Amino acid sequence: MQEENTNTVHSIRLAEIERTDGRGRKLADGNLDLVRNVKVRLTVSAGTCQITVKELFELKENALITLDKGTEEPVEVLLDDNVVARGNLVAVGDSFGVQISEILDR
């Protein structure tokens, strides 16, 4: 037995509104409390390289890949694939860290 669909579809007419001059209260109004606890992912780029597919498939454990940056060059800090800062790699205990040396203007 097939159930009968009891939903009714009605047309609606929306009133046209006039564009405003942009004045009014902002959603966040400069208050970061609204997004303060939102987590974001930062990525640190220590360099890149270009290899062929053949070289990619020939990679084995203990292989070395040479990056296009020197050990003294700053690394890039990315937020959503956009560079937001630069800094130097440092050791923090048993982990890597980045000491920020430059914040980029956005």
Summary of the structure (lengths in Angstrom):
residues: 106
radius of gyration: 26.2
end to end distance: 61.8
largest distance: 74.4
contacts: 132
relative contact order: 0.14
helix: 8%
strand: 27%
